[in-house]
């Protein structure tokens, strides 16, 4: 049974998303991120893709070189990091990171937000991804 990692900080969705992909706890992934100079309270973590790409690479994942425009749920690869809840603050784009997975043909999203009744989501019509990063294990 899949046990999703829930973010322990309001701004920890990037760290939690990598933890969900790597199969680590939030606390362990946060320690790794902090050792790399990546901190959840740094707004760059959810306004720039560089930091999650670094964490994913450290954990043995390869990511697509660029962000890929979201077209449809059916066109997503079997594993991806999605950007949802896009908004701007002082002209800077921000978003919430979630993980998309397809296992045995069944798609779902792991959303680390602590306020959700379930962190495994299939309410695709309620999420509005702008783009994604394909994630593959090396």
Secondary structure, DSSP 8 states (H G I E B T S, - for coil): -------SSTT-HHHHHHHHHHT--HHHHHHHHHHTT--TT-GGGGT-SHHHHHHHHHTTEEE-SS-EE---GGGS-SEEEEEEEEEEETTEEEEEEEEEEEETTEEEEE---TT-S-SEE--GGG----EEEEEEE-
